[in-house]
Amino acid sequence: MKLERIDVAARLGVVSVVQAVINSLRARIFSGELAPGMPLGEVDVASHYKVARPTAKAALENLVASGLLTRNAHQSARVTRLSSADARDIYRTRAIIEAEAVRLVASTGQVPDAARKANAEITALSQASPVQIVDPDVRFHTALVQALDSSRTSAIYGQLSDEIRLCMTQVQDATLLNTKDIADEHARLLDLIAAGDAEGAAAVLAAHLENASARLADHLDSLQQP
C-alpha cells in the first residue's frame, strides 16, 4: 500500500499562520480595539491579515470555542458581549476550581513561587494603568491551580482562561477594583497558604472573587440601562 507523502513543513507553516492570526485577534479583543459586539467575518479577517479564507475560518472557530467570539447559525462571528449572568457564571466556575486548589496547596504550606512573583509585579504596578495588572493577575491565579501539578485540572482551568482574562480586562478597564487592594488580598491569601490554613485561604479567595464578580456584574447591568 502506497502511503501519501505529507509535506510536514507546509503543514506546520499553516498551523503557525493560524496561531498567529488567533494571537493577534486575542490581543486586539483584550486591548479593546475589537469591541464587544463587533462582527468578524471570514472574508474581512482573511483580507486584513492577507491569509487564505480557510485560515481565517480556523482562527475564528478557535476563538468561538474559547468564548471570545460568539456565532449564531448563518451569521458572522462577533466579539463576545458579556452579560452579568455570564460574568457571575465564569467567576462561579473559577471559584469552584480555585478554592479547592487553594485548600490542597495550603495543606502543604508551600506558597507557589510563580504566584508570589506575579503579586510582586502587581504591587509594583500600583501607580500604573489598572489594565496593566491583568496579565500578572491572570498568572497569579493560574499559578495557584498549576501548583497542584495536575495536568487534567490545569487543562480544565485552561479552557476558561480566555473568558477569565476577558472578565478581568473589563473589570480593570472600568477601574472597578483598586490595584493596591488586589495586591493586599493576594498577599493575605499567600500568608494563609504559608500558614497551612486551608479553610481560611479558601474563604479569602472566595471573597476576593465574589467582590470582582459582583462589581463586574453590576457594571455590565448598568451598560444595559437606557
N, C-alpha and C positions, 0 to 999 in steps of 0.2 A: 504494500500500500504506500503510495507516494504522499509524503507529508507536504502541506503547503508551506512555502517559505514565508517567514514573518520578518518584516523589517523592524527589528526591536528599536533601533534608534529613532525611526519615524514615529513609532507608537509612543515612545517616551516623550518625543517632541510635542505630540498632540496633547498628551496629559499635562505637560508643563505649561502650554499655552492656555489650556482650560483653567488650570490653577491660577495662572497669572491674572486672568480676567476675573475669576472669583475673588482673589485677594484685593484687586482694585475696587471692585464693586462693594465689597465689605467695608473697605476703608472709606469710601465715599458715603455709604449709608451711615456709618458711625460718626463721620465728621459733620453730618447734616447736609452735605452737598446734595444728596438724593433724599429728599424729604418724604415723610410718611405719606402714602397715597400716590406717589409719583409712579406713572406707568413705565415699565421697561420691556419693550418689545424685542423679539429676537433680531429683527431687521435693524433696529436702531442700535442695539448693543453691538451687533456684527459690524455695522458701519463705523461706530465710534472707535472700536478697538482694531478695525481693519483685520477682522478674522472671518473665517467661514461661518455660515449660519449654524451648522451643527455644533460648532464650538461654542457659539453664543447660547444656543439652546441648552447644552450640557451645563454651562456655568449657571444659567438661570434655574435649571432644575435642582442643582446643588443648593442654591440659596433658598429655594422654596422648601426643600427638605429640612434646612436648618432653621426655618422660621423667619428669616429676614425678609423674604418675599412671600406674597400671597397670590394665588392664582385660582380663579374660578373657571369653569368649563368655557371654552371658546373665547377667552379673554386674555389680554396681555397680563403678565405678572406685574404686581405693584409692590412698592416698598411697604412692608407691614405697618399698619397703623394700630398700635396697641390700644386696647380698651382697658378700663380699670379692672375688669374681670380677668383680662389676660395678665395684667401685672400681678394681681393677687395670686393667680394660679401658678405663675412662674416662680414667685417668691415662696409660695407654699411648698412647691415641689423641691426647690432649693433647700428649704428648711428641713424637710424630711431627710434628705441625703446628708446635708452638712451637720445637722445636730447629732446624728448617730456617729458620723465620722469624728466629731469633736469629742464625744463620750469615749470612743475607743482610743483616740490619741491621748486624751487626758489620763486614761487609765495607765498609760506608760510613763507619764510625767515628762515626756520628751517633746519639746517645742520644735516644730519643723523650722529648720534654718531658713528655708525659702519664704516662709510666712513672716519671720522676723525681718528679713531683708526687705520684703515688699512693704511692710509697715514703716520701716525706716525711710523708704522713698516717699511714702505718703506724708510722713511728718515733715520731711524736707521741702515738700511742695505746699506747705500751709498757706503761703502767700501767692501761690500760682493760681491760674485759672482752674476752677473746680473740675473741668473736663479732663485736665491733665492727670488726675488721680485715678481715672477709670482703669487704665492698664495695670498699675500696681495693685489696685483694689481687686481686680479680677484675679491676679496672680496670688494675692493673699488668700482668698477663699479657695482657689484651686489647690493651693499647697496643703490646706487642711485635709482635703479629700485625698490627694495623692499620697499623703503621709501614711495612709492605710496600706499602701503598697499592694493594692488590689486592682489589677488591670480591668476587671469587669465593672467595679464601682466607678473607676475613673472614666471608663468608656460611657457608662450611663450618664454620668455628670457632664461629660464632654458633649453629649447630644444636646444639652441645654445651653452650652457655652455662648452661642451667638445671641440667643434670646436673653440670657443673663446680661451680656455686655450691652445689648440694646436697652434693657431696663436701666442699667447703671448709667449709660450715656444720657438718657432722658432725665434721670434724677439729677445728675450733676450739671447738665446743660441748663436746667431750670433753677440751679442753685438751691435745691431743696434740702440739702444737708451740708453742714459745716465741715470742712476738711479736718480741722483740729478735733472735732467731736468724733469723727470716724476713726482717726488715728488713736484717740484715747480709748475708745471702745475696743478696738483691736488689741491694744496693749493690755487692757483688762482681761480680755479673753485669753491672751497668751500667758498672762500671770496665773490664771486659774488652771490652764493646762499644765504649766510647770509645777503647780502645787498638787496636781493629781485630783483636782475637784471636778469630776466628770459632770455631775448634775449642775454645778454652778456655771461651768463653762457653757454647757448646752443652753442654760437659761439666758445667759448674756448674749449668746449667738441668736437665740430665738427673738429676743427683744430688739436686737440690732437689725435683723431682717424685717421684723414686723414694722418697725419705725419707717424704714425705707419704703416698704410696700405700701403702707398707709398714705405716706406723703405723695408717692407717685400716683397711686390710685386717685387721690383727691385732685391732684394736678390734672390728670387725664380727664376726669369728670368735668373739671372747670373749662377745659377746652371744648367740651361738647355743648356748653351752655350758650344760648343765643346772645 
